Amino acid sequence: MDKFNQYISEGMLFTDQYQLTMSQVYYRMGLHEQQVQFEHFFRDYPNYGSHKAGYCINAGLEWLVDWMQHVQFTGADIRLLADQRDSSGKAMFEMSFLKWLQNNVSFTDLHISAIPEGRVVHPNVPLTVVQGPLVAAQILETALLNQLNYQILIATKASRIKLSGQGQLLLEFGARRGHDRGANAGVRAALIGGADFSSNVGISHVLGFPPKGTHAHSMVQLFLAMGMSELDAFRAYAESYPDNCILLVDTINTLESGIPNAIRVFEEMKRKGQQPLGIRLDSGDLAYLSIKAAVMLNNAGFENVSIVLSNDLDELKIWQIITQIQEEAPSHDLDPDALIRRLVYGVGTRLITSAGFSALGGVYKLVAVNKNGNWLPVIKISENLHKVPNPGSKKVWRIYDERDRAIADLMSADDEHPGEMSSLILRHPNDVSKFRKLMLSSISAVEPLLIDIMQDGKITYEFPSIEKIREVRDNDINKLDAGVKRLIEPHIYHVSLTQKLWEMKQKLIQQTTNQVGEIS
């Protein structure tokens, strides 16, 4: 695809057709500049089948805002839309509408507030709040959901893998299995969520992280085909990279060939004053092979050499590997904790594709309309109560108990501050029978989560480095109860409404239901 077509497909027209057809209706009705508020949130945690997330990690915001700052309706966009015909052959879009689009619609007209990247986030809580002219806010929907949902999904997966691996070094290896250039966004999200480095060279350099990798089986295969040996291949690699030597040992026979040849090369390096980094295991029973490899390396005097594991790993497989090592290592005179601290995980397909849960159910819903300077709440009714959004312009708070643990995310009306109340009633968003009361004396802190990102066309927020985002992530995860972080059947983290917001929601539901009854 040439640069012209790439810009067309990834610029302002990176939206769905119905965003434009609705926008023309708004224009014809004189509603196109009506001030509105949309909210982006997700309804459920990723459920991978045999295990499920109990939290998510927010990601993608900086790339979205950067994209919003650099796109606009071009003459080429307008010509394409002008040429579009409906089923009867008439122009789909009126020229007056298209000229107005080109001259008046920009994402920089929008006000954006959001929960920062790296924060732990939960279902139904507004992650991104968009206020501004109706058409601009409407057209943004597709790109916003596309960019934010995917990075949240991958950051969450990376966080779970990092926790499962007990904080050991995590390398992202997924470019070849990623969804086209979306793999670049996946790398960024993985680095935010838990990966330490990536093998993807270009995006690693862009993001300021040195790319990491070892070598492939093909290198050993080539040496064998040329009449040389696995040992010759290992020596050649070690001579080229004496300070970064990690040898892939399972091309022929891991225990009888690969590891013995690697040890022989390591001994030669040691005599030269060089320090090998490790071996890599990419097939077989990785827990068993890690134990056997550790015994062989220890006996040769290489107790500090790392053991890199790869081959379709995810959080559950890593948990199984660690559990097996804890059970079996002592019988081989190995300290299981010491062996676990030597492990490095290379995770590819199952991270970059979020295997088991391929798409976050993030949505973008209209929640308020500004009329004569006042924000009026609006609501969508659904027979599935889980899909009834929480209406109105509101604030989001995180409540911490006396242990400084996060125990609930609370949505309030825009004019409420839970920290100023003597007690709090936390209402379930959809189940009228579920609520609880908290005394302020049992609360150590009430933290606002939404911050201003963009206002009046200007970015008002300084986006932090990925290193700083990781610090935020670690702080939030450390303040979660252990049960919420559990891989299988995690505890439910409470997301609640204040009494005032809950009453407003029930009133709107009743009013809307009555209107339907009057019509019928």
C-alpha angles and dihedrals in degrees: 000000000000122000093258094056091040090058091047092052096042101035130071091321090063086105139093122273093241091060088063097041091050090047091056090052089052090049093050091048093049092245098111095105096040109133111242141166126226126183130206117211139141125238104211140021117249110279111200096186102246091040139018140207120247095195140015134221117231116233144150100057100116094050091048094051091046090053091048090054094053106044131081139156107277131196089255091055091051093048091053092050092045090055094052114109132199125228092279093051096254123131110275093213129039115236093233089058092047093050089050090051093053096045101038115023120089133145089227087074089071131094112222127194121173149159105265123252117271094033119127108248136188140205122290093011113124107250096175126022119197122195127177146073112355100238096049092046091047097049091049093063100087097047093043093053092043094053102037101039095054097047092047089051094052095040089054093050091048091050092053092048091049092051092046090053090053092243097304120151111291122199122194111223103167110109095106091053098038125109101268114280089347084087088078091059087045091057091052092049092047091052089051094046103044116303114118097201141355135222089221102107106197100046091041090059092045091053094045100251124121110241115243133208147132125216134285133247087250091072092060091042091054093052090049092049090051092056096260130110143249087255090056090051092050092048092050092051093047092049091051096045109024093158096045104036116154114158125207103224107183104074094102112005119337100208101029100038117005102051095038090051091046091051091050091053091045090054090052090050091049091055088055091051093254126137118220115215103210155285129273127223115199105167145028130035097340096192093051093043091048090056094047091045091050091052092050094045093046092050088053092050098256100119093144098051112116125237112218115203125199139153116110095328124172135161095282095048091048090050089052092049092051092046091052092048091050090053100041108029096078091060087060092050090254128136101234093207091052091050092048089053089057094056124105121188125218107194122184130150099022092052103041092045096036088232113219094024112044103178136031112231094232116160137189115219136181107240106164143020124203113232119178091338096312125108108230117199120236129191141198117220121217134174084227103072089201087069097052104107124220107257135221141032105304149159130241124220136184116217122210125195129219090281089058088247121143106245104167146004110223128200116205138178112273093256096050130097111189092199090066095056123094090223137004130225109204112201126198107244094233111010109077091196096059122082140121137200124230125195114220089234089068093054122085097185144358111206126193110227106190118079132180113263106167131013132173092353094308130106106238097181128076107225109225127227119264088253090059091045089054090054089054090048093051092048092052094046091049089056093056120096113252092245092060090055094048115125096221124044097347121201115267113256111216120246110182147171127230116247091254094052092043091053091049090052093050090048092052092047090052094046092049092046090050091051090054090049092051091051094049 
